[in-house]
Amino acid sequence: MLVAVPEDIQIEKAAVREAEARVESSLAKFNELVANVKDMTDDARKLGLEIPRIDRE
């Protein structure tokens, strides 16, 4: 989306911050699930642990 008006820029920045917060919340829940699940294979657990690493990059 092309924004040129300062008000639009602030609206878009707020939307990005909200989206980032939702992603972080979902990722935290996912990490908790991966850490606590008992019937996950080692390969699946390793793949699950890759997601936070990729998100940091």
Number of C-alpha atoms within 10 A of each C-alpha: 4 7 11 8 8 9 10 12 13 12 12 15 12 12 12 12 12 12 12 12 12 12 13 14 12 12 15 13 12 16 16 11 12 18 13 10 10 8 8 13 10 9 9 11 15 12 12 17 15 11 13 15 9 8 10 6 5
